[in-house]
Amino acid sequence: MRGCGLPNNSGARQVGQVYLADGKCEFTVWAPFVKEVSLKVLSAPVRLVPMEIDAGGYWTAKVEGGLAPDSLYFYQLGDGLQRPDPASHFQPEGVHGPSQIIDHNSFVWDDSSWKSLELSKMIMYEVHTGTFTPKGTFDAIISRLDDLKDTGINALELMPVAQFPGERNWGYDGVYLFSVQNSYGGPYGLKRLVNECHKKGLAVILDVVYNHFGPEGNYLWDYGTYFTAKYKTPWGDAVNFDGEYSDHVKNFFVENALHWFRNYHIDALRLDAVHGITDMGARPFLRELT
């Protein structure tokens, strides 16, 4: 969803996959200390595509055709270690399975006339997608939107939906921050919910977790210096926001915020436990994010 009026992350690098239509797709992953990275496409035709590294440690590959929007892939690190994309947009088989390409431009939005609400006028209702309805999905929430409006609610705050282990969870130990939980309905389920909320005059706030990652399915250690032992949090080592190579870690999170605005039309983000974010640098992460 480029060209939607959002500012660019100046000087930064987009991470993950960008589907370009006609079977073309670009891939970018930060792995500065890995000697060799390849893109392994699992969907037919199965192939191994060598990736090239730049001075910043970003590996890139562009597949010029033959990729369906729902193709599955891993990154192959070194001789054979297969890992999901850290910036995967969908994990249909869970936190240990392959990543899936998502064509964000294929979704037809009906919210072009929507203008978000001022924060001071928002009456928020916090929703846990997995427990709000018996089905526990985004689509099931849609059927309850009129009930919420009747109570005076005008802003839906979704608890974290980034991919976590299992099917039901509080959501605060997600490990794929760009991916939408498969058991809730995945990327298109979330888009449908946001679209319907905006058509009914409801803003959508998304709860995001930038202070730690969950333990299961967390393969960031294989890619780069995302963590630091310099600080501790209640969940273990802190995210590396002010150490060596931290500019690239900050880039990952800033790009994540832009991802939710561009691709899902989210109106605002609620940041979980900012006291768990330590950054003593000249330009702290939270200021840069803002």
N, C-alpha and C positions, 0 to 999 in steps of 0.2 A: 504494500500500500504506500509506495513512495509518492511524494508530491502532495501529501495531505496537510501541509502547512506546519509540520513539526520542525523544530530546529535540528540541524545535523549535529551528531556528536563530533565536534570539530577535531580534526586530526586523528580520529579514532578509526578502528577497524570493525566492520560488521562481522559477526561470527555466526556459525551455523550454515544453514542452506538457504539459498534463494532460488526458487523455481522461476524460470524465465519463459515458460510456455514452449510448445513444439518439442517437448522432450529434452529441453536444455535446462541445466541446473548448475549453479555455482556452490562450492563448498569451501568454508574457511574454518580452521581450528588452530588455536594457539597451543603449541607444544615445543617450546624453545630448546629443550634438552634431548628430545627424541631424535635419534640419528636418521630415521627413515619413517615416513608415514604414507600410507596408501589408502585410497577410498575403495572399499570392497562392496560392490553392489550385489545384493543377494537375489533381487528380482531378475527374471529373465530379460535379456541375456546376462547371466552372471559374469562379472568381470572384476578385475583388479586394476585400478587407475592410479598411477604414481602421482604424488602431490609434490609441489615445489615450495620451498621455504624462502621467506624474505628476511631482511635484516632484523625485523622485530620478533622473529620466531613464529610467524604465522604461516601455516601450510595451506595452500590453495590448490583447487582442481576445478576445471570447468568441463562438464560433460556436454558435448555439442549436440546430442540427440539420443533418442531411444529410451529415455527415462519417463515412465509413467508417473503421475503425481503421487501415487501411493507406493512407490518403490521403497524397498527396505535396504538399509545399508549399515555397515559398521565402519569404523576407522581401524586399520591394521597398523599397529605400532611396532616397528622393528621387524623381526623375522616372522611373527605370527600372532602376537597378542591382539585380540579383537576386543574393541571397546565401543559402546554407543557414543554418539556425538554429545559432548558436554552441553551444547546449545541445541539439542534435539527439540524439534517442534512437536513430536509425538512419539510415544513409546507404547505401541499397541499391545506388546507382549510383556509389559512391565519394565522394571528398572534394570533388569539384566539382559533384556532382549534387544533386538536391533532397533535402530531409529527409522522413522518413516518420513519420506518427503511429503510436505504439505504445500499445495498451491493456494496461497492466500487470496490471489486475485480471482479465483473461481467462485468465491462466495458473493452473492448479490445482496448488498446492503440496502435497506429501505429507510435509513435514518438521516438522509442528507439534510433534512430540515431541523434536526435536533440541535439544540444549544444547551449545554450543560448548565446545571444550577449553581448559584453561588454557594460557597461552603456554609455561610451563615444561615442559609435557607434550607439546608438539607435536613431531613428527618430520616435518620438512618435505621435500617433494620439489618442486623447481622445474621447471615444465613450460612449454615453448614450444609453444603450440597448433598452430602451423603445421608443426612438424617432429617432434612426438612420435609421430605416426602417418603412414602413407603418405597418408591422405586429408586430414590437417591440419585437422580440425574438432573442435568440442566434442563432438559425438555420437560421433566415433571414439574420443575419450578414455574415454568411458563403458565401452567394451568392455575397457579395460585397468585399470579400477579394482581389480578383484580381485587382479590381479598386483601392484599397488602395495601393497595391504593385506598380501599374503603376505610382503612384504619387511619389514613393520613400519611402513610409512608410515601416518601418520594425519592429515596435513595437506597439501593440494595448493596449491602457490603458483603461480598463473598469471602468467606474464610479461605485459606490458601488452596489453590487447585493445581499447583505444580506437582508433577508426577512423584508419587511416594510409593513405598512398598505396599502390596496388598490392595484391597478394594475399599476399605473404610478406615479412616484415620483422621486425626485432628488436622493433619496437613502440614504441621510445623516441622516435619523431618523430611521434606521433599529433597530430591537430589537432581532433578532436571528442571531448572527454573524457567526454561522457555517452553516446556512441554505441558500440555493440559491433561489432567488425570484421565486415563483410559476408561475406568469404571464409571466416571461421571458423564461420559459422552464425548470426550476428546475435543479437538479444536473446533469442529463444526457445531458441536452441541453448545459450546460456550458462545460462539458467534450468534447462533440462533437466539440464545437467551438475551444477550446484550441488545441485539436488534429489536426484539420484542419489548424489552424494557424501555428503550428509547422511543418506540412508537407509542407507548402508553404514558410517556412523560416521566419515566423513572431513570435516575442516574445510576451508574454502576461503579462501585468502588471495589478494588481488588486488594486483598491482603497479601503482601509479599514478604518473604523471609530472606533478608540479606545479611543476617548476623551469623548464620551457621548453616551447615548441611546435615542431613541425616546420615547415619552410618551405613545402612544397607543400600547397595547400588551406587555408592559414591566412588566414582573412578577418577575424580579430578587429580588425585595424587599421581596417577600415571601420566598426566599431561603436563603439569607445571606447578609453580610455587603459589598455589591458591591459598595455602595456609601458613601460619607462623606459630612457632612455639613461644614467641616473645610475650604473647598475652594468652590468658586463659579465659574461657567462658564456661558457663554451666554445662555446655555441650561438648567440651574438649578444646582443641587448638582453635584459635581465632582465625578469621579470614584475614589474609594478608593485604591490608589496606594502606600500609605505610612502609613496608620493607622493600627489599630489592625486588625489582620487576612488578611492583604493586600497581604501576600505571596500567598494565595490561589486565590486572585483576579488576581494577576500577572500571576499565572499559567494558568488561564482561557484564557487570551489573548495570551500568548506564545503558548499554545496548539492550539489556533485558527490559528496563523500564520503557524504552522507546518501542520495543517489540509489542508490549501490551497496548500501548496507545495506537500505534500504526495498524497492527493486524487484527486487533480485537475491539477497537473503539472504546476501550475502558476510559472512564472519566477521571478517575483519581486512584492513587495508590495509598494504602495504609501500610506503613512500615512496621514490622514486628520488632519489638525489643531493641530499640536503637542504642540502649545502654550497653548492648553486647557488641557494638561496633566501636573499635578503637583505632583512631587515625591521628597521629601526632604530626603529620606532614604539613607543609606550607599551605596546601590546598586540600583540606579534608574532604573525604569522599562524600559526605552528606551535602556539603556545599556544592560540590561539583555535580552531584545528582540533581539538586534543586535547579 
